[in-house]
């Protein structure tokens, strides 16, 4: 192995934490590009998403995971929790994300799942909300005492502050090895998967609190011809009244969802997108293991 290859760091870092601490926002901020969907609602992420950041001296392979669900145990949430556990089995480092000023029982539950022997960095997100050191330092001391962390790093993913320090600490914890991906790789997920996720994000952002959790998205057609992508997407809901909410009066809500998703797809894919979105009812899909499998959510 050459000296250059031996000095190169590369490895996988799982981003874990309870719902709504900003894991997906952190991933996007570290990558410098939107990859994982976000919203103001908890439990937006359902699928394990891998993002790759390549630098001359290191390649970071980040795994964004669903927030570990401690309150509800239905088939959907069981599948999401399996995704968290699976992400922890083969990683080199864990980024355990908490919200500044809050270290709760749910955080401790997730902390109890972390494998011993793997370096764990405590990432205190939304640190700008605590104000100055007078409030931040006592919280950092308290949180640091909860586990044997390799490092404690306050950041603001939304403002993209202190991320360079986090990456420097993380690089030192990764093994010395050549890159796992080509330099231009952003993710191991397909464009088809990313298209479905962008539509699902708009459900969370443009609808009320209940409907997005009872909705899934499947891509029925994904065809590329030159720079044009033709994409047909079905939004799957559990009830007729949910379908009516997604469609909206005169189809206005569905049009807004499709328009916003199309714009994000064109920005991410770098080309024109023709997108069609419709809604269909599949009763009680969130409580059916078979339905979850058919929608690709059993192994997320």
Beta strands, then each sheet from edge to edge (+ up, - down):
strand 1: 9-16
strand 2: 49-55
strand 3: 58-64
strand 4: 93-99
strand 5: 119-125
strand 6: 151-154
strand 7: 215-225
strand 8: 228-237
strand 9: 273-281
sheet 1: 2+ 3- 1- 4- 5- 6-
sheet 2: 7+ 8- 9-
end
